[in-house]
Every structure is written in C-alpha cells, then in structure tokens.
C-alpha cells in the first residue's frame, strides 16, 4: 500500500548540565570553582533523499529523538555535544504541526536540509557564578530541555503535468508511452495506487515531468476511496491533463466524466481549477463511431469555449500524442517551471532561559540556606521593606519552585531560612 502521510514524534536532545567542582591542587589550598559547561543537545534535521519516493519507512518507526548533551566535567572540561538526528524524507514532503495543521517546512526545491528542532543549550558550570560575595558557588546551571513535537508528514508529488481522470481510462498507458516511467498496467479499477513520475523528452534538451495521479472516483473530495491521499498530489502540478475514454469502453460519458472530476477538484481545493487545463480524448484506436457520434467533437464543443483545448489521441498507437506534448510544453514555458512551495506557517518557539540554578541545603546549625544567581538577581531589584515588594518576593519563591524544594529538604514552620545575609522564619 502506498504511504504518503505519516504521524511521527520528534524531540531534540536536552542540554547537558553544568558541573560543580573546585580546583584541587598541591600548594593551592583554596582553589576556585572549575566546573565545566554541559554540551548542547542534538538537533532534529530533515533532509531530502532522492532515493526515497514514499513515506513507508515512517510506518515502522514513529519516534525520533536526538542525543542529549553530556554533563560538564571538572577542570573546566566542556561536556560533549549530543549528536544531531538526520531524518531522510523524499522530495516534496511537507512537515506540519500535528495539532494545528500549520506548515513547519516544505522539503522541496532548494530546501534540501533544514533544522526543525534545535537541541537545548548546555548549562553553565559553577566557574561562571563566582562573585565577590560568593566565591565558592556550589551550584551550576541545568541544561535547557530539548523541544518536542508531534508532526504530520505529507508527500505531495512534484510534477509539471498531472494526469487526472477516472480509473482505467489509459493514464498509465499514456505515461509509459511518452516517458521512461514503467507503471503497472491492468484492466481493473484502482490499478495505480502509487503516483508515477516520468520525464517526457521532446528532444533539443526540452523536457518536462509528467505524473500519473491515481484514478479518482466520485466523492473523492470527501474522502471516499483513497480520494484525499490522491488529490493531495495534484496541488503542485502546473497543468492538469484530463484523460478520458473517448470510446466509452465501459459505457461512461466522457463529457460527464470531466465535469465530475472538475467538481471533485473544486470541492477539494477551488484553486486547482485555476491551473491551465487540457483534455486528452484517449482510445481513438478502438472507437468505431457506428452510431454516427463523434465524442471528440462533443468534448470540443463543451470545453474549448471555456479555454480548455481537446486533443484526440491513442496511447496505444501514438496517434495525436506529439501534438498534445508540444502544446503542454508551450503552456509550461508561459507559466514558468518553478514548483509550488508551501510557505511556513508555524514557528517553533524556544523558551527563554529561565532555569538559572540555585541550591537549597540545611547547614550544620539547622538553618536552610537558599542561594543561586537567580535568587541573588531577584533580591537585587526587590524592595522587601514594602508590602508590595514582599508579596512579589513570596510569589517568586512559589513560582520558581524554591518553596517546594525547601519542603522537600524537610523545612517546618518556624525554621530559619537564609538568603544572602537575609534571614526569616518559615510559615505557610
């Protein structure tokens, strides 16, 4: 079964924690802090692989996590960075944020490699936190956590000309005749489950890419059959080529068929009918016209007044094909060949670094000591003598998790807490 959508979980690596250590050398009785920084977490990177043409691999592996950075070491040693994780996808893969459906990136055109999630920064070692008042900091900064997302991968085929039409009208036969593509051909509905791409070579260096979009059915725009999976591939094409069975081998009316297909395309995405269109009235080799009707004339009368040219062809004998191909190439030269690329709609937000370190310990006198650059910074701009300032101070202790850590350390009501020369009694 063809796979052109996949839901996967991605997570960048966590940053390594900073290290707490102190210089210990002979004849250096009071060495300063020398804890090194943690390593950066690995990134999640998407990269185009020309050897892939489906998303089938993602059916077996649904979670992708980059390596976390290593903790810093003593003697100012920097922790190793986590390895990036490169996820290979076929060209034309659109990455969307799962919940909102917004586009994160489109792996098409010149966009061959892109960082989707950045790894967390490594935390600073305690050597960075020495101050005039705190010359031996016993804390280091924790590493920044990595980012995580559920994403939807959607493969949208990139082709200049997209063949559309009901099953068994000869799209695969036409593609195999005019290009190097070798789709499987058989006489039953939904023969083509995979979109097939072929390069049509017109000589003199002129060529274009044609895609056989799998057969549509009524209700495809509402998800009937495999409708949404197949309609998705039409969105990138430059020209829509309707292929119909002019001989009505299965008793279908070719004019009615095209109206039905147009309705399905418009219901799925009204913009599709704004693309240049042409009609290939196929199977002229088996049309006998015993009743005097001329299906090609009926198609011309119906659609050429709307600006949609009609070409009678036989994908088997080759009749009329050269004229059709040169018309398509002429239209392509007028509309341009740059493939449609879906614009970014979703930006991954990276949290500000608010995880400055602090420590909560109980000293030998039974006093609970809370210290760290975040606490020191807060006390520097807070007036604890005012009621408003003290309320702000209490909210900070609660929201930063310091009160929770004091309780985990065993503090009870009436116990003393010390913060940089300030002492107060603890009460809930």
N, C-alpha and C positions, 0 to 999 in steps of 0.2 A: 504494500500500500504506500502510495506517495505521501510524504510528510512535508508540509510546508508551513506548519505552525508548531511551536513548542513553548511550553511554560517552564522556566528554569529559575532557580535561586542562585544569586551571585553575592559574594561577600569578599571585600578586600581584607587584607591582613591587618591585625592590630599592631600598633606601635609597641616596641619593647619598652619595658620600664627602665627609668633611670636607676642608677646603683648608688647605694650608700656605703662608703668606705673611707678610711682615713690613712694617710701616709704613715707607714711604719718602717723606719729605717734606723740602723745603728747610728748613734750620736744625734738623732733627730727626735728628742723626747716628746715633742708635741706637734707632730706633722699635721698639716691641714687636710681638709676634705679632698679626696681624689676619686670620687665615684664617677664613672663614665656615663655617657648618654646611651639610651636604648636605640636600637635600629628601627628604621622605617618599615612599616608593613608593606607587603607586596600589593601591586595594583592589579585590577581586573582589566584586561585588554582584549578587545575584539579585533580580529584580523581576517581579512579576506583570503580564502584559499581557492585558487582557480580549479583545483582538483575536486571540489565539492559541488554538487548540484541539488542536494536535498538537505533537510534538517533531520534526517532519520537518526543520526547519532545521538541527538538530544532526547530520543525516546528512552534510551537506556541509562543515561546519566542526567539527573535533574538538579544536582547541587554542585556548584563550582566555588571553591574557596581558596584564596591566595594565602601564601605562607605569612605568618606573623613575624615581626622583627624580634631579635633576641635582646635580652636584658644587657645593659651596660656592665662593665666589669671594673675591678679595682685598677689603680694606677692610670686613671683617665681612659681606660680602654672603651672604645665605642662598640656597642653591640652590633652584630651582623644584621644587614637589612634582609627582610623577607623576600623570597623570590616572587616575581610577578607571575601571574597566571594568564597565559595567552589562549583565548578561546577562538578556534578557527570556524568560520562560517562561509557559506557560499556568497558570491557577489549578488547584491540585490536584497540582502537580509535587512529588514527594518527592526530595530530594537525599541520596544515600547514599555513604558512603566505599566505594570500589570493592573493596578487599581484604577488609574485614570485613563489608560489607553493612549496617553500622550507619547509622542515620538522622542526618544532619547538620542538616537542617531540612525542614519541610513548608510549602510555599508555599500555604497555604490559610487560609480565614477572615480574620482580621485581619492575618495575616502577609503583607503585600504587598511588603515590601522588606527584605532582610537582607544584612549583610556576611558573606560566607562566609570569605574570607581577607583578613587585614589586610596592608597593604603594610609593608615593612621601614622601620625608623626611619632617619632620616638620621644620618650620622656627625658628630661634633663637630669643628669646626675647631681649629687649633693655638692659637687665642687662649684656649681653655679649659684648656690644660695648662701654663700658665706657673706656676712655683712659685718660692719663694725660692732654691732651689738650681738650678733650671732655668728661666732667664728667657727663653730663646730656643728653645723646643721645635721641633724640625724634623720633627715627626710630627703626624698628625691621625688621627682615628678613621674607619675604613672604615664604609660604610653597612651596615646589617643586611640580610642577604639576604631576599628575599620567600619566601613559603610556596608549596608546590606540592602538588597532589593529583590523582589520577585519581578521578573521581566517576561514579556511576551515577544518571542521571535517570530517574524513573519517573512517568508520568502516571496518576493514579488519579481517575477521574471522580467529581465531587461531585453527588449527586442524592439526593432524599428517597426515591424509589421506584425500584427496579431491576427491569426486566423480564427474567426468565430463562426459558430453555426451549430446546428443540431448534430447528434451522433450519426455516423455512417453516411455523411454527405461527401466524403472524399478529401477532407483536410489533410490527413496523414499521407494519403497518396500524392497530393499536390506537393507537400513539403519534401517528400522523399524524391520527387522528380526534379525539383528546381534547386535542391541544396544537397549538402553532404550528410544530412540527418537520415537516420535509418529507424524510424518509428515502427513498432509492430502494427501490422495492418490485418484486420479480420472483419468478418461481416456480422458484427453484433454490437449492441449499444454499449457505450462507455468503454470502447476498446482502449482509448487513450486515457490513462489515469495520470500520467506524468506530462507536464508541458514539455514539448520537444523543441529545441532551438536548432536552426540550421542557417549556414551562411550562403546566401544567394550571390553567386559570382556572375556578373554581367560582362566581364572582360574589360580590358583597358584600366584595370585597377579599381573598377567600380563594383561595389558590393554592398549588401545590407543584411541584417539579421531578421529572419522570419521565425515566429513562434507558433506552433500548433497548440492553441489553447483547448483543453479537453472539452468534449461536447457538452453543450448546455441543455437544460430541459426547462419547461415551464415551471415557474415557482423557484427558480434558482436564486433569484434575488432575495427570497425569503428563507433561504437555507435549504430548500428541497434538494434531495440527492446530495451531490457534492458541490452545490452551487457557490457558496461563499468562498470555498477553497479555490475554485477555478476562476471566479470573477476577479479575485484579488490580483491575478497575474495580468489582467488586461490594463491595469491602471498605468503602467509605464510605457505602453506602446505609443508610437507616433501616428500610426494609421491602423484603422480597423478594416480588415478584408472579410466581408461576409461570404461564406461559401455555402451555396445551396444546391440541392439536387434538382437540376432543371428538367431531368427526365421523369421525375416523380416516381422513382423505382419503388418506393414504399408507400406511394399514394398520397404524399404530402403536397400541399400547395406552396411553391417556393415564395410567392409574394407574401402569403400569410406567415410563413416561417420567419421572414426577415422582420416583419412587423412585431412578431412575438419576441424575437431576440432583442430588437431595439427597446422594447418595453422592459425586458429584464435588465438590460444595461442601464436604462434611465432610472429604474427603481433602485438599483444598487448604488449608482453614482451618476447623477444627471450630467456631470461634466464629461462623461465618456462620449456622449453623442455630439459634443463639440469638436471631437477629433475628426480629421479627414477620413472619409469612408469610401469604399469601393465594393462592388459586388462581383463575385466570380460565379457565373451560372455554369456549374460543372455537369459532367456526364453527357455531353453532347454526343459522344460516340455511341450511346445506347438509346438516343432519342430518335424516334421514327416519325412522329407527327402524323399518325394515321388519322386523327380526328381533325386535322387541319389547324390545330392550335400552335402557337409559337411562344413558348414560355419565356424566351429571351426578350421578345418584343414586349410581352406583358410586364416584365421586370423593368425594361427601359421606360415604358410609358408611365409606370408607377413612381420610379425613383429618380430618373435623370432630371425631371423638372425640379427636384429637391437638391440638385447639385451632386448626386451620387452616381458616378458612371458605372455602367454594367458591361461586363466582358463575358462572352460565351467562350467556354474552354472545355477541354477534356484533359484531365490529369493523367489519363491512361495513354492517349495517343499524342498529347502535346499540343493539340490544336489550340490556338489563341493565347498560349501561355507567354510567348515573347512580348506580345503587345501589352499584356497585363503587367509583366515585370518592369518594363520600361516606363509605364505610366506610374507605377508605385515609386520607382527611383526618382522620377521627376518631381513627384509630390514631396518626397523626403528632402530633396535639395532645397525646396522652397520653405519647408517648415523647420529645417535645422535638424541636426543629429544628436544634439546633447540630450542624454537621457534625463528624464524627470527624477529629481531627488527630493525626498520628503524633508521638509525643514524641521529643525529641532524645536520641540515644544515643551520639553521637560528638562529642568536643570537640577542636577543632584546638589543638594545643599549640604555644606560641611559646617559642622558646629564650631563655634568659636572655642578656642582653647580655654575652658573654664576649670579644667581639672588640675589647678595648681596644688601642690602637695601640702600636707600638714600631718602632724603626728599627735596622738593622744596617748599619754603614758601616766602611770601612777608612780611618783617618786618615793624615796625611802621614808619621807615624812608623812606619807599618806595624802599628799596634795596631787590633784590631777592637773597635769601640765599639757596645754594645747598650744602648739607652735607650728609655724609654717609661713611661707611668703604670702599666701592668700589671707591669712589672719592678720599678719603684720600690715599688709596693704590696706585692709579694711579698717583697722584701728587708726591708721594714719589720716583718714579723712572722715572719721565719725566722731562727733561730739557726744561722749557718753554722759556729760553733765546735764544735757537737755533730755526731757521726756521723749521727744520725738526721736532723738538720736539713739536713746537706749532701746526704744521699740524697734528701730531699724537693726540694731545690734542683735536683739533676740531673734528677729526674723532671719537674719543672716545665719546665726548658729543652727537654726532649724533647717533652713533650705539647703545649706551646704552639707548637711549630714553630720556636723560636728556633735550636736546633741545626741544623735543616735550612737555615734562612736563612743561618747562619754558613758552612755548607759551600757554599751557592750563591755566597756572596761570595768564596770561594776560600781559606778558612782551612785551614791544615795543622797537623799535630801539632807542638807546641812553640810555636806562635804565641800571642801575648798577647791576652786578652780583658779589656776594661774595662767595668765596670758601676757607675756612680755611686761612684767612688772605690775600688772593689774591683777588683783585678787578679788574674788567674790564668792559668796556661798551659793550652792546649787539648790534651787527649789523648782519643782514642776509648776 
